[in-house]
Amino acid sequence: MKSIQAWFSKDGFNQNVLKLATGTTFVQVVSIGMSPILSRLFTPSDYGVIAIYLGITTSISVIATGQYEVSIVLPEKDEEAVNVVALTASLAVISSLLSLVIISVFNQSIAKQISNIEISRWLYFIPVTVLQTGVYQTLSYWSNRKKYYRKLVETSILQSLLGAAFNLYAGLNDLGVGGLICSGLISQTIGISYLGFHIFRKDHELGKYVSLNKSFVYAAKYKDFPKFNAPQVFLDTFRTNGIYFAISTFYSMESLGHYSLAQRVIQLPISLISTPISQVFYQEIAEAHNHRINLWLKCKELIKKLLVVFLPLLLGIMLLAPVVFSIAFGDKWLKAGIYARILVPWIILSFLASPLSMVPVVLGKQKQFFFIGLAVSILLPGFALVLANFQVEFSILLLGVSSIASLSLLGVILWTRKISSNSQMKILDV
C-alpha cells in the first residue's frame, strides 16, 4: 500500500491518475457490490442478450464520430480544438439518425442474422445509445484536454449510483433486459447533462470560434483518424463482438451470459486504474512528443508500475475465481468463474497494451496500427468460428482464443516499443 501511495504522490501525471482512479474506484466498488445482487435478479440469458445489445451499439459507436474526438487533445489552441468538438458532436447526431433508419428498415433481418429474434424489440434503442456515446466521448476528451478531471470523476460517480439504483429497481420488478437497457440510457443522459453543463459554464465563450468552414478544415487536417483510427477501434470491438456473436450462434445465450459476466468481473480490478491511466497517459505522451522526449522511456516506466501493482492481484483471481464466483454470485455462475480463470493472461496483456495504444496516434502511425489490428481481428473471431464449427467444448474454445489473443497483444507491445524508441531520433532528424 505504501508503494502505491508513493507512486501516486510523485508528479503531476500520477496525481491526475489518482484523481480519475479515485472516481473509478468508487464506481467499481458500487459495481462489485451490486453484482452479487443483480446476478440473482437476472438470468445468464439476460446477460447474454445485453452482451449482444452492447456489442452492436459499441460497434456502431466507435465509428459514428470517425474517432475525431480523440484528436480534441492535439491542437495547440482551444480556439482550434472547439471546432473539432463541433465536428464530432455533429457526426454523432448524423450517425444516430442514420442508424435509426437502418434499424427501422432491417430490424427483423438483423435479429435473424445474429440468431436472436428476442433482441429485435430492443434494437430501436440503439440510435439513442449511439448518440449518447458520441456526445459523452466528445465531452470526456474535451475535459481531458482542459484537465477537468474532478468533473469527470463526479460524472462517473453520479452515473454509477444512478445506474445501480435503476438496475436494482428493474431487477426487483422483473423488468428484465428492457429494464437494464433503460437504466443505462437514463443514467447516461443525466451524466451527459451534468458534465455538459460544467463545460458550457466554463468554456461557452469559445463557441464564437466555431464555424462550418473551420470544422471542415480540421476534418481534413485530422483525416487519418476516420481513415485509420476509426477502423482500428472498430476492429478492436469486432474482435470482442465477433466472439459474442459466435457464442450466441453456436452455443447458447446462457454460455454467452457466463462468458460476459466473467469478462466483466475480471476486468473490474484493473479498470480501477487502466481507464484513468489511458486518459492521462495520452495527454502526457502528446506533450512529451512535442518536447522531443523519447516515448519508450515513459512507456517502459508505466509498464513496470502496472505489473508491480496488478500482477499479483490478477494471479490471485486465476487461482480463486471458480470458488469466488460460486460464493459471490450463486452456484449457477460457477462456469463463469472457470471462464474467468482462462481469461486472466488475455486480460493482463490487454491491460498493459491499452494505454500504449495511444502511442501510434501521437506518432502518426495509425495506418500501420490499423493493419496490425486488421490481422488480429480476422484471426480471433475466425479462430473461434473454426473451433465452434468443430463443436469443441466451450471452455476449450475459450482457452484457444485467450492464447491467441495473448500472443497478439504481446506482439503489439513489442511493435510499440520499436516505434516509440525511434520517436525522438525521427523528430531531431527533421
Backbone torsions as a table, in degrees:
resi	resn	phi	psi	omega
1	MET	NA	-39.7	179.6
2	LYS	-63.5	-38.7	-179.7
3	SER	-65.1	-36.8	177.9
4	ILE	-66.4	-43.6	179.2
5	GLN	-63.7	-40.2	179.7
6	ALA	-63.9	-40.3	179.7
7	TRP	-61.3	-44.7	-177.3
8	PHE	-69.6	-19.9	-173.4
9	SER	-94.4	3.0	-169.9
10	LYS	-79.0	-47.3	-173.0
11	ASP	-149.8	-178.2	-177.2
12	GLY	-62.6	-38.3	178.0
13	PHE	-57.5	-50.9	-178.2
14	ASN	-64.5	-36.1	179.1
15	GLN	-65.3	-41.2	178.3
16	ASN	-66.9	-38.8	175.3
17	VAL	-60.9	-42.0	-179.0
18	LEU	-61.3	-41.2	179.1
19	LYS	-58.7	-48.8	-179.0
20	LEU	-70.8	-37.4	-178.9
21	ALA	-65.9	-32.3	178.3
22	THR	-61.2	-46.7	178.1
23	GLY	-66.3	-42.5	179.7
24	THR	-63.1	-37.7	178.4
25	THR	-60.9	-46.1	179.0
26	PHE	-60.9	-44.7	-179.8
27	VAL	-58.7	-45.2	-177.1
28	GLN	-72.9	-31.8	175.4
29	VAL	-62.1	-43.0	176.6
30	VAL	-61.7	-44.4	-179.3
31	SER	-63.7	-44.1	178.6
32	ILE	-63.8	-42.1	-179.3
33	GLY	-65.2	-33.5	-178.2
34	MET	-83.8	-25.0	-174.3
35	SER	-56.4	-46.6	178.8
36	PRO	-62.2	-29.2	178.8
37	ILE	-76.3	-49.3	-176.9
38	LEU	-66.4	-32.9	179.9
39	SER	-66.5	-18.9	176.7
40	ARG	-93.1	-16.6	179.4
41	LEU	-95.0	-23.3	179.5
42	PHE	-120.4	155.3	-176.7
43	THR	-94.6	162.9	172.8
44	PRO	-55.6	-33.9	178.1
45	SER	-65.5	-38.4	175.7
46	ASP	-59.6	-45.5	178.6
47	TYR	-63.4	-34.0	178.2
48	GLY	-65.6	-44.4	178.8
49	VAL	-64.1	-41.9	177.7
50	ILE	-62.3	-38.6	178.6
51	ALA	-61.4	-41.6	177.9
52	ILE	-66.3	-44.1	179.1
53	TYR	-58.8	-49.3	-179.9
54	LEU	-66.4	-32.5	177.1
55	GLY	-62.0	-43.0	179.0
56	ILE	-67.4	-46.5	-176.9
57	THR	-65.1	-40.3	179.3
58	THR	-68.1	-35.8	178.8
59	SER	-62.2	-38.7	178.5
60	ILE	-76.5	-43.0	-172.9
61	SER	-62.6	-36.1	-175.1
62	VAL	-70.8	-18.6	177.1
63	ILE	-110.1	-6.4	-175.3
64	ALA	-60.6	-37.0	-178.1
65	THR	-104.3	7.3	-179.0
66	GLY	65.9	13.6	-177.0
67	GLN	61.1	19.4	177.1
68	TYR	-63.9	-25.2	-179.4
69	GLU	-60.8	-28.9	179.6
70	VAL	-64.6	-30.9	-178.0
71	SER	-79.5	-5.0	179.5
72	ILE	-59.1	-30.8	-178.1
73	VAL	-73.9	-21.3	-166.1
74	LEU	-81.5	-39.6	-177.4
75	PRO	-59.4	147.1	-179.1
76	GLU	-70.2	-35.0	-174.8
77	LYS	-111.8	145.0	177.1
78	ASP	-63.9	-31.8	179.6
79	GLU	-62.0	-27.3	176.7
80	GLU	-83.3	-45.0	-175.4
81	ALA	-63.4	-31.3	-176.7
82	VAL	-66.0	-26.2	175.5
83	ASN	-71.6	-31.0	174.7
84	VAL	-69.0	-36.7	176.1
85	VAL	-60.2	-47.1	179.7
86	ALA	-62.2	-41.3	178.5
87	LEU	-61.1	-46.7	-176.9
88	THR	-65.4	-44.3	179.6
89	ALA	-63.0	-39.3	178.9
90	SER	-64.0	-41.6	178.8
91	LEU	-64.6	-34.7	178.2
92	ALA	-63.1	-42.3	179.3
93	VAL	-65.5	-46.5	-178.7
94	ILE	-61.7	-44.3	-178.9
95	SER	-65.7	-36.7	178.3
96	SER	-63.7	-44.7	179.2
97	LEU	-65.5	-39.9	179.3
98	LEU	-64.8	-41.7	179.1
99	SER	-66.0	-32.1	177.2
100	LEU	-63.8	-43.2	178.8
101	VAL	-62.7	-46.7	-177.9
102	ILE	-62.9	-44.9	-178.6
103	ILE	-67.5	-36.7	178.8
104	SER	-63.9	-36.5	-177.2
105	VAL	-82.7	-39.6	-171.2
106	PHE	-114.0	26.2	-174.8
107	ASN	-53.4	-56.6	-176.2
108	GLN	-66.0	-36.4	179.6
109	SER	-63.7	-40.6	179.0
110	ILE	-64.6	-44.9	-179.2
111	ALA	-61.8	-41.8	179.1
112	LYS	-68.4	-35.8	-178.2
113	GLN	-63.3	-34.9	179.5
114	ILE	-97.8	14.0	174.1
115	SER	57.3	40.4	179.8
116	ASN	-150.4	89.1	-179.3
117	ILE	-65.9	-29.1	-177.2
118	GLU	-58.2	-29.5	-174.3
119	ILE	-80.9	-9.5	-173.2
120	SER	-57.1	-39.9	-177.8
121	ARG	-67.6	-25.6	-176.7
122	TRP	-90.0	-9.8	-178.7
123	LEU	-63.8	-26.3	-177.9
124	TYR	-68.7	-15.4	176.9
125	PHE	-82.7	-13.0	-174.6
126	ILE	-60.0	-44.5	179.5
127	PRO	-57.1	-36.4	178.7
128	VAL	-66.9	-44.1	179.0
129	THR	-62.9	-39.9	178.6
130	VAL	-62.0	-45.2	178.6
131	LEU	-62.3	-47.2	-179.6
132	GLN	-60.0	-43.9	-178.9
133	THR	-63.1	-43.9	179.8
134	GLY	-62.6	-44.4	-179.8
135	VAL	-67.1	-44.3	-178.5
136	TYR	-64.2	-41.5	178.6
137	GLN	-63.1	-38.3	177.5
138	THR	-62.6	-47.9	178.6
139	LEU	-64.0	-37.1	-178.4
140	SER	-66.1	-43.9	-179.9
141	TYR	-70.3	-33.6	174.7
142	TRP	-65.3	-41.6	177.8
143	SER	-63.4	-36.5	176.7
144	ASN	-64.8	-43.3	178.1
145	ARG	-59.7	-43.9	-177.0
146	LYS	-87.0	-1.0	-179.9
147	LYS	60.2	40.5	173.8
148	TYR	-84.8	55.1	-172.8
149	TYR	-67.4	-33.0	179.7
150	ARG	-63.9	-42.0	-179.9
151	LYS	-68.7	-34.4	175.0
152	LEU	-61.8	-41.1	178.4
153	VAL	-63.6	-48.6	-178.8
154	GLU	-60.2	-39.9	179.7
155	THR	-64.2	-45.1	-179.1
156	SER	-65.0	-37.6	177.8
157	ILE	-65.8	-44.4	179.1
158	LEU	-59.6	-46.7	179.7
159	GLN	-63.3	-38.4	-178.7
160	SER	-64.4	-47.9	-178.9
161	LEU	-63.7	-44.5	179.8
162	LEU	-65.9	-43.2	179.4
163	GLY	-60.9	-42.1	179.2
164	ALA	-63.2	-43.4	-179.4
165	ALA	-64.9	-44.6	-179.4
166	PHE	-67.8	-38.3	177.7
167	ASN	-63.4	-41.3	178.8
168	LEU	-63.3	-43.7	177.9
169	TYR	-60.4	-43.5	-179.8
170	ALA	-63.1	-40.7	-179.7
171	GLY	-68.3	-43.3	-178.6
172	LEU	-67.4	-25.6	-179.0
173	ASN	-104.3	15.9	175.6
174	ASP	53.7	43.0	179.8
175	LEU	-84.8	-11.2	173.5
176	GLY	61.6	-144.0	-175.5
177	VAL	-61.0	-41.6	-180.0
178	GLY	-59.7	-38.1	177.8
179	GLY	-64.9	-40.3	178.7
180	LEU	-65.7	-40.9	179.7
181	ILE	-65.9	-47.3	-179.9
182	CYS	-64.2	-35.1	176.8
183	SER	-59.2	-45.5	178.7
184	GLY	-64.1	-40.9	-178.9
185	LEU	-64.9	-43.5	-177.7
186	ILE	-67.4	-47.3	-178.3
187	SER	-65.4	-36.1	178.6
188	GLN	-67.9	-39.5	178.5
189	THR	-61.0	-44.6	179.7
190	ILE	-66.2	-40.2	178.5
191	GLY	-62.9	-44.0	178.0
192	ILE	-61.3	-42.8	-179.9
193	SER	-62.5	-42.2	-178.1
194	TYR	-65.5	-50.4	-179.0
195	LEU	-68.7	-40.0	-179.7
196	GLY	-63.1	-38.3	178.5
197	PHE	-63.1	-42.2	179.4
198	HIS	-62.7	-45.6	-179.1
199	ILE	-64.5	-42.1	179.0
200	PHE	-62.0	-42.1	-179.3
201	ARG	-64.0	-37.0	-176.7
202	LYS	-82.8	-38.5	-165.9
203	ASP	-125.2	16.2	-174.7
204	HIS	-62.2	-25.6	-179.0
205	GLU	-66.0	-22.1	178.7
206	LEU	-70.4	-13.8	-179.9
207	GLY	-59.2	-26.1	-178.8
208	LYS	-68.6	-15.2	-179.8
209	TYR	-90.0	-3.9	-178.5
210	VAL	-82.3	131.6	174.0
211	SER	-147.6	154.8	-178.8
212	LEU	-62.4	-42.0	-179.1
213	ASN	-62.7	-43.0	179.8
214	LYS	-66.2	-36.7	178.0
215	SER	-62.5	-39.5	176.7
216	PHE	-66.7	-36.3	178.4
217	VAL	-61.2	-45.7	-178.3
218	TYR	-76.2	-25.0	172.9
219	ALA	-63.6	-38.7	177.7
220	ALA	-73.6	-39.4	-178.0
221	LYS	-62.4	-40.0	-177.7
222	TYR	-105.9	34.8	-176.3
223	LYS	-63.5	-20.6	179.2
224	ASP	-66.7	-21.2	179.8
225	PHE	-67.4	-51.1	175.1
226	PRO	-71.2	-27.7	-178.1
227	LYS	-73.6	-40.0	-172.7
228	PHE	-124.2	-42.4	-176.2
229	ASN	-69.7	-44.2	180.0
230	ALA	-62.3	-48.4	175.1
231	PRO	-60.3	-35.0	179.1
232	GLN	-63.2	-47.5	-179.7
233	VAL	-67.4	-36.5	176.6
234	PHE	-61.3	-41.8	178.6
235	LEU	-64.5	-36.7	177.2
236	ASP	-61.1	-43.9	-180.0
237	THR	-72.6	-36.0	177.8
238	PHE	-62.7	-32.9	177.8
239	ARG	-57.5	-46.3	179.5
240	THR	-75.2	-47.8	-174.9
241	ASN	-70.1	-31.8	176.2
242	GLY	-61.2	-37.6	176.3
243	ILE	-67.2	-40.3	176.2
244	TYR	-56.7	-49.2	-176.9
245	PHE	-65.7	-36.4	177.8
246	ALA	-64.5	-41.9	-180.0
247	ILE	-64.5	-46.0	-177.7
248	SER	-66.9	-28.8	-178.4
249	THR	-80.6	-44.8	-172.2
250	PHE	-99.9	-15.1	-179.7
251	TYR	-119.6	-106.8	-178.9
252	SER	-159.0	163.6	175.2
253	MET	-64.1	-30.4	178.2
254	GLU	-65.8	-43.2	177.3
255	SER	-62.7	-41.9	178.1
256	LEU	-63.8	-38.6	178.1
257	GLY	-62.3	-43.4	177.0
258	HIS	-61.7	-46.2	-179.8
259	TYR	-63.4	-42.6	-178.8
260	SER	-62.1	-45.3	179.2
261	LEU	-65.4	-41.8	179.2
262	ALA	-59.3	-46.2	-179.0
263	GLN	-63.8	-42.7	-177.4
264	ARG	-67.6	-45.5	-176.5
265	VAL	-68.9	-39.3	-178.2
266	ILE	-70.4	-23.2	178.3
267	GLN	-84.3	-13.2	-177.4
268	LEU	-58.2	-49.7	-178.1
269	PRO	-60.5	-41.8	-176.3
270	ILE	-77.0	-27.4	178.5
271	SER	-72.4	-11.0	173.7
272	LEU	-55.8	-29.8	-175.2
273	ILE	-132.2	-19.7	-175.8
274	SER	-65.0	-41.1	-179.7
275	THR	-66.1	-50.9	177.1
276	PRO	-62.8	-34.6	178.2
277	ILE	-63.4	-44.4	180.0
278	SER	-61.3	-41.5	-179.9
279	GLN	-63.8	-49.8	-176.5
280	VAL	-73.2	-37.2	-178.8
281	PHE	-63.5	-37.1	177.4
282	TYR	-60.5	-47.2	178.9
283	GLN	-63.7	-39.0	-178.5
284	GLU	-66.7	-46.1	-176.4
285	ILE	-73.9	-28.7	174.3
286	ALA	-63.5	-42.7	177.8
287	GLU	-67.6	-42.5	179.9
288	ALA	-63.1	-39.4	179.6
289	HIS	-64.1	-39.7	177.5
290	ASN	-64.6	-26.2	179.2
291	HIS	-98.6	13.3	174.5
292	ARG	60.4	44.4	176.7
293	ILE	-101.4	136.4	178.9
294	ASN	-61.3	120.1	-173.2
295	LEU	-75.2	-26.9	-178.1
296	TRP	-66.1	-30.1	177.4
297	LEU	-60.1	-41.4	178.2
298	LYS	-70.3	-39.7	179.5
299	CYS	-63.1	-45.3	-177.5
300	LYS	-64.2	-41.5	178.8
301	GLU	-62.5	-40.8	-179.9
302	LEU	-65.6	-43.9	-179.6
303	ILE	-59.5	-44.3	179.9
304	LYS	-60.3	-44.0	-179.7
305	LYS	-62.5	-43.9	-177.8
306	LEU	-65.3	-40.6	-179.9
307	LEU	-65.5	-42.6	-178.4
308	VAL	-62.8	-40.8	-174.5
309	VAL	-80.4	-40.7	-167.0
310	PHE	-110.2	-16.8	-179.7
311	LEU	-60.7	-45.6	178.0
312	PRO	-59.6	-38.2	-179.8
313	LEU	-63.2	-45.1	-178.1
314	LEU	-69.4	-35.3	175.8
315	LEU	-65.7	-35.5	175.2
316	GLY	-63.1	-39.8	177.1
317	ILE	-62.5	-40.3	180.0
318	MET	-59.5	-38.7	-177.2
319	LEU	-76.8	-38.5	-167.5
320	LEU	-109.0	-2.4	-171.5
321	ALA	-53.3	-49.5	-177.7
322	PRO	-58.8	-43.1	-179.9
323	VAL	-65.8	-45.8	-177.7
324	VAL	-62.9	-43.8	-179.3
325	PHE	-62.9	-41.8	-179.5
326	SER	-63.1	-41.9	-178.8
327	ILE	-72.4	-45.8	-173.0
328	ALA	-74.7	-41.2	-171.3
329	PHE	-109.6	-8.5	-178.8
330	GLY	106.6	158.3	-175.8
331	ASP	-60.3	-28.3	-177.3
332	LYS	-68.5	-10.2	-178.8
333	TRP	-106.3	16.4	179.3
334	LEU	-58.0	-41.7	-179.7
335	LYS	-60.9	-34.8	178.1
336	ALA	-61.2	-37.9	177.0
337	GLY	-65.0	-38.9	176.9
338	ILE	-65.2	-41.6	178.8
339	TYR	-66.2	-36.7	179.4
340	ALA	-61.3	-41.0	178.3
341	ARG	-58.8	-41.4	-178.7
342	ILE	-67.1	-31.6	-174.3
343	LEU	-79.4	-13.7	-171.1
344	VAL	-55.1	-49.8	-179.9
345	PRO	-58.4	-40.6	177.9
346	TRP	-61.2	-44.4	-178.0
347	ILE	-66.4	-40.6	180.0
348	ILE	-58.8	-50.8	-177.0
349	LEU	-70.7	-32.3	175.2
350	SER	-64.7	-38.9	177.8
351	PHE	-60.6	-42.4	-179.8
352	LEU	-71.8	-37.4	-175.0
353	ALA	-78.6	-24.2	-173.6
354	SER	-57.5	-55.8	179.4
355	PRO	-66.6	-27.8	-179.4
356	LEU	-71.6	-15.7	-178.3
357	SER	-66.3	-15.2	177.8
358	MET	-81.5	-15.1	-179.5
359	VAL	-61.7	-48.4	177.2
360	PRO	-60.0	-32.0	178.3
361	VAL	-64.7	-47.5	-179.0
362	VAL	-65.1	-36.6	-176.2
363	LEU	-89.0	1.0	-179.9
364	GLY	71.1	30.2	-178.1
365	LYS	-104.6	28.9	-176.7
366	GLN	-61.7	-34.7	-177.2
367	LYS	-62.8	-48.8	179.2
368	GLN	-63.7	-41.3	-179.3
369	PHE	-63.9	-35.6	178.6
370	PHE	-61.5	-46.2	-177.4
371	PHE	-69.7	-32.0	173.6
372	ILE	-64.2	-47.0	178.9
373	GLY	-63.4	-36.0	178.7
374	LEU	-60.6	-45.3	-179.8
375	ALA	-61.9	-45.0	-178.5
376	VAL	-67.5	-38.8	-176.8
377	SER	-70.8	-25.3	173.1
378	ILE	-79.3	-39.1	-175.6
379	LEU	-64.8	-49.3	-172.8
380	LEU	-65.9	-57.9	178.6
381	PRO	-62.4	-35.4	178.4
382	GLY	-61.6	-43.9	178.1
383	PHE	-62.9	-41.5	178.9
384	ALA	-63.4	-41.3	-180.0
385	LEU	-65.7	-39.3	178.7
386	VAL	-61.9	-48.5	179.6
387	LEU	-63.6	-39.9	-179.8
388	ALA	-63.8	-37.9	178.5
389	ASN	-63.7	-29.7	176.6
390	PHE	-83.1	0.6	176.2
391	GLN	56.9	41.5	176.1
392	VAL	-72.9	159.3	177.0
393	GLU	-59.4	143.2	-173.7
394	PHE	-59.0	-38.6	-179.8
395	SER	-64.1	-33.2	177.0
396	ILE	-68.7	-42.7	176.2
397	LEU	-58.7	-45.0	-178.2
398	LEU	-64.5	-38.8	177.9
399	LEU	-62.9	-42.1	178.5
400	GLY	-65.0	-45.2	180.0
401	VAL	-64.3	-42.4	179.4
402	SER	-62.1	-38.9	-179.9
403	SER	-67.0	-46.2	179.3
404	ILE	-63.6	-42.0	179.6
405	ALA	-63.5	-40.5	-179.3
406	SER	-63.5	-44.9	178.8
407	LEU	-64.5	-38.3	179.2
408	SER	-64.4	-43.7	179.7
409	LEU	-65.9	-37.1	176.1
410	LEU	-61.5	-40.4	176.6
411	GLY	-63.1	-39.2	178.3
412	VAL	-64.1	-41.7	178.7
413	ILE	-62.4	-42.2	179.3
414	LEU	-66.4	-37.4	177.1
415	TRP	-67.1	-39.4	176.7
416	THR	-61.0	-39.5	176.6
417	ARG	-59.2	-42.9	-177.8
418	LYS	-63.0	-48.6	-175.6
419	ILE	-74.7	-32.4	-178.5
420	SER	-78.2	-26.3	177.8
421	SER	-68.4	-29.1	-178.3
422	ASN	-94.6	0.2	-172.1
423	SER	-62.7	-44.4	-177.2
424	GLN	-65.9	-42.1	-177.7
425	MET	-62.3	-40.7	-177.8
426	LYS	-69.0	-34.6	177.5
427	ILE	-66.6	-43.5	-177.2
428	LEU	-68.2	-24.7	-179.3
429	ASP	-78.5	-17.0	-176.8
430	VAL	-69.0	NA	NA
